[in-house]
Amino acid sequence: MSFVSLKHDEVFSVTNEYGDITPESMGSGVYFKDTQYLNRYELRMNGEKSIFLSRTNKDVENRFTLSNGDIQTADAHYEKMDLEINRSQFIFEQTFYDRIELKNGSLKQVTCNMELLLQPVFHDLFEVRGAKREKRGEWGRQSLSSTSFTVKYEGLDHIKRNMHVAFSEGGTVDGTNISYPVHLEPGACKTVDVKITVYQEEEVVQPSSYDVSVKEAKAERDQWLETSTRIKTNNPAVNTTLETALYDMHMLATDVGYGPFPVAGIPWFCVPFGRDSMIAAIQTLILNPELAKSTLRTLANVQGEKEDDWNDEAPGKILHETRQGEMANLKEVPFSRYYGSIDGTPLFLILLSETYRWTGDRSLLEDLMPAAERCLDYLDQFADLDGDGFIEFHKKSEDGLTIQSWKDSNHSMVHKDGSPSDSPMAVSEVQGYVYDAKIRMAEIYGMLGRQEKENQLKNEATSLKEKFNSSFWMENEKYFALSLDKEKSKVETITSDPGHALWSGVIDKEKRDVTADRLLSEDLFSGWGIRTMSKDEKVYSPIAYHNGTVWPHDNSLIALGLAKYGFKAHLNKLVQALFDSSKQFEENRLPELFCGYPEEETNGSIIPFPVACSPQAWAAGTPYACIQALLGIQVNNDHSSIQLSPTLPEDIDWIEIENLQIGDRDGTLDFIVQKQGNGEVEVVTKKNTTGLDISVE
């Protein structure tokens, strides 16, 4: 069964293909601030489930076309398909809207009942994920009118959570269920509107009508489209993938006070999530740099201030995630503000540098330099746990994450024999992030005239690069180790992680070719993408979360690394595979991850990972990172020119870019990259009001 997501700001929903929310479907519901307000919302015709016909997206709405099953009443029997049932759903400003339209397509009168079955629950998201609680809060009194009712719950954190359900006239309420008598002559129609508003305390939320709100939601979405880069190719499937990702990035953007911030993914991580949000912002600089600016400002505002073992906080450390649910508020889990990621802090510096390169926004840079300097202080004072020059993680919070790099499941860091690798642990890609961060910050300090700091960071980065290539390199494998364990022994398991080191630039020149070759070799490359772990490893499983699946975002960073060093054949192969894989998912939506079975073992079909987030920010960002990699686009450090080194895979003959916002002026750039008859790729500039020169390699 497929699942369908909607979101606006901090409210999101997950339904099935009928538009229903069912208790047995894990993760389905209507959510607000890490609370599942509703885990059942089902449409029934005389107690019977409808027949599914189709589902489509129309602007901001999900539309479901259904029909009735056999209906037996006391007076009549109605055949299947007598009724056409159309549902249209969207979310806007804390309200879930559902419009239900019934049409009698038969030649006789239809008389029956339509029921809507609702079950408010007010479950913390961690309960939905399986956490058990001994105590819960208290339910308040339900208020009722002829066209609405309100359900209230006061948590043990003393926050009042409320759900107000408003519905068209003519309905009858029984508990929290609503029923309507249906009397339709042949060809006649009936429309019922339902509005489910979720809020806290005595907040005043007065939702507008369906028609007014859907118009406002569309206007907001259209503004996003107007200010974003328009990217088109000759390949309709690629265009669909890009369009879906464009809409998903808009849907996942949440303003928590500093502009649109991409939350990680629906349903499990629909919160500010440092690592995921920053990588998504890096991926989508080509699409809309405002996401990156807002992400930086948001995370700078919640930067670590003190040492606190409870939530793995340290001064200058960048947030891992934040939660607002009852369990987090009560410290039943340490995630109200949790800092247990080792890579978030260097990624902040990388994002700041890359955003400045793309936009030339000097005021943003100056505003965030204090936060950047605190990041550097954290890396120097707190992140090297044993003074060996590498950055390690080791959790301090009893209930925190054991593994604090991006592959953060408990079994991701294992030796070849399957034994766990113990922390403190230095993971390969993190050393690359730190190297890149220091090189970039040295560049910024040089621009600011602080030569002593520039030289210091360059020297530190050079030293780290030398140590990395010496300590992580496995001569027998001609590849880099996954990590170093607490004994400084190599974890020699072959994984995708060194691909990130290619992106960061920490790999020595003489080792880049063999690294690129290994990433695209049969043991790592499934045909659909690069696996997280080689299929030749003892602990490999194509269905293991981090030990054999394919993660699109992981592949996108590798693609950027391949582009950085001119591995165009490798890049074309990888990007072609990623766009091909998107065609196997509904609306060409790349999920958080999918299973790593070889293409030839599954008759050319991808096996989905059952609980993957979808949409998911860094999966939605992947197609745009791939386009950026294919263009080979870089902004000169002094913001005087743009370099392009384009390549095109087999199924893409041209890429057209319009309204690209790049450089420190208000202008935009339009150009097309296209194959020529001799197989070469040319760039044709259509409009350039950026003031930047364009050079092509």
N, C-alpha and C positions, 0 to 999 in steps of 0.2 A: 504494500500500500504506500502511495506517495504522500508526502506531507507538503503543506502549502503555508508559507509564512507571510505575515504582514507586519509592518512596524511604522510607527511615527514617534519620533523623539524617544521617550522612555517606556512607551507601551508597545508590546508586540503580542502577536497571536500565532498559534500553530494549529491548523485544522487538517482534516483529511481531504481527499479529492471531492467529497460531497459538500464541503464547507462546514462539516460537523467537528465538534470537539468531543472526544470519547475518552473515558477514564482508562481504558485498557491500552490506549496509545501513549506510550511513555513520552513525555515532553509536550504533549498537546495542551492547549489552554490559552487563557488570556492573562498576561503578566504585566506587572508594574513594579518597579523598584525591587527586583529580585523576589517577588511574591507571585505565586500562581493564584489569581483571584478566582478562577473558574476552571474546573477540569471536565465539565460536561456542558455541551450545548448542542443538542441534536434535534433535527427536524424529523417528524413522523407524520404520516398521513394515515389516520385511523389506526395508529399504533405500529404501522409498518414502515420499514426503511425504504427510502426512495431508490430508484434505479439510476445509476450514473450513466450519463451520455458524453459529456465533455467538460473541459475546463479551459479557460483562456484568461490572459491578462489583458485588461483594457485600461490604459493609462495607469491610474493608481489603484484600480479595483481588481480584485479576483472575481471572475464570473464563472458560475457553475450552472450547467444545464443538466437537469434531472427529469425524471418522470416517476409516475407512481407504479408501485407493484400492484398485485391483485388486492382490491379493497372489497371487503364483505361487510355490509351494514345490515341492520335488521330488516331493511326494506329493499335493498338492491345489491347487485354485484357489479363492480366496475373492473373492466379489463386493464391489464397492464397498458401503459402508454396512453391512457385516456387524458391525463393531465400533463401539460408542459409546466415544469417548475424551474424558474430561473432565480438564482440567488446572486446578489452582487454585494461584495464585502470590501471594506477598507477601514483604515484607522486614521483618525485625525484628532489631535489635541485631547488625548486621554480617553477617547471614545472609540469603541469598536462598533461599526455600523454594519447592519445586515438588512438588505432589501430583498424580500421574498415575493415573487410575482407568480401567481397561478393562472393558467389559461386552460379552459376546457376545450380540448381539441376533438371531442367526440360529438356524436349527433344526438346525445341525450343529456338531460340535466344531471349534474353531479352534486350529490349532497353527502358530505362527510365531515370529519374533523381534521384540523391541522394542529399538531401539538409541537411545542418547543420545550424540551426537557433541559433544565438548567441545574447545575450543582455547584454552588459556591464552596470553596475549600480554604482559601487563604493559606496555602502551603508555602513555606520557605522553599526557594529553589533547591537548596541542598536536600530537603526532604524529597522533592521530586526526583532528585538524582539518587535517592536511596538511603539518606541519613535517617536514623531513628531518633525520636525525641520522647522523653518521658513525660514532659508537660507541655501544654500549649495554652494559648490565651483563651479569652472568653468571647462568646458570641453576644452581640448586642441585639436589641429589639429590632425586629423587621418592621419597617413602615410600608404602608400599602395604600394605593389609590386605584382608580379605575383604569389608569393607563401607565402605572409605574409601581415599582417597589424598590426598597433599599435594604441591603443586607450589610450588617456591621460586625466587625471583629476587632477586639482590642488585644494586641499581642502582649506577651510578657515583657516586652520592651516599652510598654505603655504608649505605643503608637496605634492610633485608631485607623484601621483600613476599611474602606467603604466601597461598595459596589452598587450603583444605581442603574436599574434596568427600566427603560422607557419603551413603550410599544404602542402601536396604532390602536385606535378605539375599536371596541368590539370583542376584545380578548377577555378571558376569564383566568384568574390566577388561582392555582392550587399549590400551596407551599411556595416553591420557586419555579413551578412549571406554568406555562401559558398555553391556552388552547383557544382556537377560533373555529366557529362553525363556518363551513364552506357550502355555499349554495350558488352554483354556477350554471347558467343556461349555456347551450352550445355556443362556442366562440367568445363567451364572456371571460373577464379577467378580474382578479382580486390582488391587491398589493398590501403587504404588511411590512412596516418598517420597525426595526428593533435597534435600540441604542444602548450599549452597555458601557457605562462610564466608571472608571476606577480612579480612586483618589484617596488621600490621607487626611486625617484630622478633620477640621471644619472647612477645608479648602472648598471654594466655590467654583464649580465647573458647570457651565451652562452650554451644553452642546447645541449647535445649530441643527437645522434640518438636514436630512441626507443630501438634498440637492445643493444647498448652500455650502455644506462642508466639503463635498466632493469637488466642487468648483474651486474652493480655496486650496484644497490639497493639490489639485492639478496645477494651479498657478504657482504654488511653491516648487513643485517638481519641474515645471517649465523654466523657472528661474535658474535652477541647477543646470538644466540642459543648455540654456542660453550662455551661461558663464563657463561652460566646460569645453574642452577641445573636442572637435568632431573628427572622428577617425573612420574611414571607409576603405574597403578593399574590393577587389573584383570577386571575392569569394563570399557568397551569401551566408554560408555556415559560420565563417569567421566574423562576419558582420553581426550575426545573431548573438554570438558569444560576447562580442564587445558591447552590444546594446544591453544584454542582460546584466553584464557586469556594471555598466554605467548606472542602470536603475538600482542595482543592489547597493552600490556604494552610496547612492543618495539615501536609500532606505536605512542603511546601517549608520548613517551620520546622526549623532546625538549631540545637542548643545548642552553642556553642563556648566556653561558660564563663560566660555572663551571661544565660541564658534563651533562649527561642525566638526565633530570628533568621531572617527570610525570605531564603533564598538566591535568586539572581536567576532561574534557570530551568534546566530539563533539556533537552538534555544539556550544552550548551556552557558554561553559567554557573552551575553548581550549587555556588557558592562565595559567601562574603560579598562583596557588591558594593554599595559605598556608595550610589551614586545610586539604583539600582533598589530596593535594600532600604528606603531611607528613603521613597521615593515609595510603595512598597507599604504601609509602615507608616502613612503619612499617609492613604492610601485606606481603610485598614481600622481606623482609630480607632473607627468606628461599630460594627465587628464585635467587636474584642477589643483593648483598649488595651495589653495586656501585650506584644504584638508591638512596639509603638512603644517602650515602656520598655526592653525587651531590646535593641532595635536601637540605641538611644542609648547604652546602657552598653557594648555591644560595640564600637561605633565610637569611643567616647571612649577605650577601652583601647588602641587602635592608632592614635591620632592622631599626625600627623607630629611629629618631634622635632628634625630637623636639615635642613640643605640638602644634598641628595644628588641630583646630576644623573642618576645611574644609574636611579633609580626615580621621578624627578620629585617627590621629597619636599621639603617645606618645613615649618618649625615651625608647628604649629597646623592644618595642612592635614588634611582628612578623607580617609580611605582610598578609593581607587577599587575595588580588588579585591585579594584575596589568594589565592595558589595554594600547594599543598603537594606538587606533583608533582616528579619527578626533574629535569626541565628547569629549573623555577624554583629548586629547591635548588642546582643547579649554576650558576645565573646564565646559562644559555643563553637565557633570557627574563627580563625585569625584573619579573616579576609575583609574586614571593614576597610582597612587600608593595608594591603599586604605587599611586601617588598622582596619576596623570595624569588628573584630572577637575577642571574649573574650577567646577562647580556643586555638588559634594558639600558643601563647607564652608558656604555659605549655606543649603543644604537642611537641614543638621544643626540650625542655629539655628531654622529654620522648624518642623522637627519637634519640637524641644524646646519651643518656645512653644505649638504646637498641642496637644501632649500635656499640657502643664500646664493649658491652657484646658479640655481635656476632663476631666481627672482631678483637678485641684487637688492633685496630689501634690507637696507642698512639699519633702519630703525628696529626691525625685528631682531637683527643680530645684536645690536647694542642693548636692547631690553633683556635679551636672554644670556648675555655673557656672564652675569653673576651665577646663573644656574649652571652654565657650562663649566665655569671654574670650580664650582662645587662638585660637579661630576668628576673632573680631573683629580680633585682632592680625594674623593672617595676611592678612585682607582688606585691612587698612590698609597693611601693610608689604611684602607680597610679591605681591599679586594685581593691583594697578594697575601694569602694567609700564612705562608711559611717563608717569605722573603726570597724566593727563588727566581723572581722575575716574571712568573706566570700568574694569571688571574684564576683563582679557584673558587668553588662554592662549597659550603658546608652548612646545612640548616641548623639554626639555633632554636627555632620554634618547634615545640613538641608536636604540634598538629600541622606544621607547615609542609612544604614540598621537599621531598628527599632529593630529587633531581631538579636542578634549577637552571638548566639550559633549555633550548626550545623543545628538545625531545624529553619532556618532563614526566613521562610515565616511569614507574618504579623499576621496570625491567629493561630500560633502553640502554643502560650503560653496563654491558656485560663483556667478559673476556671470551675468547674463542671457544673455550671449553664450557661456556655457559655459566660460569661462576660470576657473581656480581662484582662490580668494581666499586670499591668503597671511597667515600669522600674523606677529606678534601680532594676535589677532583678538578683538573684543568682540562677543559674540553677544547678540541681543535678550533672550531669556528669562532669561539669566544676570543681566543688569542688574536685571530685575524681581525675581529671587530675592534679590539683595543689598539692594534697596530694602525688600522685605518683611521680610527678616531684621533690618534695622536698625530698622524701625518696631516690630517685635515685641520686640526686645531693649530698645528705649527704654521700652516698656511695662513690661517686667520690672524694669529699673533703677528706674523710678518706683515700682513696688510695693515695692522693697527700700529705698526712701528715698534713692537715689543720684541726686539731681536733676541734678547737673552732667553726669553721664554720660548721663542721659535726654535732656537738652537737646542735647547734642553729637550723639547719634545721630539725633535728630529733624531737626536741621539738615543733617546729612550726607545723610539720606534725601531731604529736600526738595530739596536741591541736585541729587542724582542724578536725581530724577524730572524736574526742569526740564530738565536736560541730555539725558535720554533722549528726552523728547517733542520736543525741538528737533533733536537730531542724528539720530534714527532715523526720524522722520516723513517720508513721501514724499507731498508734496502732490498730485502728479500721479496717484498711485494711491489716495490717501486710505487709506493703510495704512502699516504699519511695515516697515522694512527687516529682512532676516534678520540682518545683522551689519554691523560696520564693519571694513574690512580694515586692514592695517598702515599704509596711507597715509591712514586715516580716511575713505576713500571708502565710501559706502553699497553694500552688497551687496543690490541691489534685487529679487532673486528673491523671488517671492511664496510664502510657506511657512506652515506651521501655527504656527511658533514664537511669533509675537505673541499667540497664544491663551493661552500661559502668562503673558505679561505682563498679560493681562486678569485671570487668577487672582491674580497677585501684587499687583495694585492700582497698578502704576506708570503706567498709562495715564491721561492727563488725562480728566476727565469729558466734555468736548466731543468726544473722539475715540472714546469707548467704543461708541456706537451704530454708527458706520460700521465699526468693527473687528468687532463681533459680526455685522453683516450680511455682511461679506466672508468671514468664516469659514464661513458657511452658504451662500455663493453657489455657483453651479454649477461654477466652475472649481476650487474647493477641496473641496466636498462631493460625495462619490461616490454618495450614496444609502445607503451602509452606514456612513459616517463621514467625518471630515475627513481629507483626504490630507495627507501631509507636504509636498507641493509642488503648486502649481497646475498643472492639466493644460494651461494655456496657455503654460507656460514651455518654452523650447527644450530644456532638459535633462531635462524631465519624462519619466518612464517609469513605468507602473503596476506594473512588476516591479522597479524599482530600490529597494534597501534603504531609503534615506532620501529618495528623490527622486520620490515618487509613490505609495507604499504607504500603507496606513492602519494606524496603531498604536493599539490600544485605550487604552493608558495616556495617550497624548498627548491623545486625545479626552476622557478622564475629567478631566484637569486643566482643559481648556477648559470642560467642563461645570460644574466647580466655579466657574470664573470667571463663566460666564453666570448661575449661581445667585446669586453674590455681588452682582451689580448688577441683578437682577430681570429678566433677559431670558428670561422664562418660555416664550414661544413658541419661541424659538431652542433653549432647553434641552429642551423636550419633543420637538422634531424630532430633536435629536441623540441623546438617550437612547433614543427609540423605535428609531432606526436601529441603535444598538449592541446593544440586546437582540434586534432582528430578525437582526442579523448572527450573533449567537451561535448561533441555531437552525441555521445552516448547517454547524456543526462538531459532531463526535461529542461526545455528552453535553453539548452547548451550552457547550463549553469555548472561550472566547476565546483565540486564540493570541497570541504575541508581536506578530505583524503579519500582514496579508494584502494581496493585490494591490489596487491602486486603480482597477481598471476601473469605469467607470460602470455602475450597475445595469442600465440599459437595453441595454447592449452585450453582456451575458452572460446574457440571458434570465432575469434574476432570481437568478443563481447567483454566489456569491463564488468567485474563483479563489484557492486557498491559496498562500501563500509556501512553497516546498518545504522550506527548512531552518529554519523558525521554531521557536523553543523552545516547547514545550508539554508540561506546564504551565509557566507563566512568572509570576513573582510579581506584577509590576505589571499584567499582563493579568488575573490572577485577582482583583486588587484593584479592577479597573475597575467591575464591577457594584455593588460596595459604595460606591465613590465616586459612582456615578450615583444610588444610593438617597439618599445624603447630600445630593446636589445637589437632588434632587426634594423632599426634606423641607425644604430651606433651613434646616438646623439650625445654630445658633450658640450657644455658651455665653458669657454675659456675662463681661466681664473680671474682675469681682469675685466670680465664681462664685455669684451670688445668683439667677440666672434663666437660662432657656433660651428662645431665640427660634426660632420656626418660621415659615417663609414658604413653604408647600408648593404644589406644582403636580403634576399627574398627566398623563402623555401619553395618547394615544387608547386604547391597549390595556391600560392599568392603571386599574382603577376604585377600588382601595383598596390600601393598604400597611399591614400590621400589624407593629408593633415590640414585641418582648417581651425583657425582661432586658437592656435597654440600660444599660450601666455608664457613668455620666456624673456629673461633680461630685466634690467632695472628701469625700463620705461613702460608706458602704458600700451605700447603697440602689441600687435600679434603677428604671427607668421603662418602663412599658408604655403604648402608645397606638396609635390607628389614625387614619390619614389617609384620607379617603374623599370621593368625588364626591357632590354633592347633585343633586337633580333640576333645579335651575336652572343647573347647570354650575359652581357654586362648589365649593371644596374646604374641608372642615371637619376639625378635629382633635378627637378624643374621647379624653380621658385615662382609661385603665382602672386604672392603679396608679402611684403616685408616692411612693417612699420615699427620694428623693434629697435632700429638703429644699429643692429648687430650685423657684421659681415658673415656670410655663409661660406664655409669651405668644405670640400668633399674629398675624401680619400678614395 
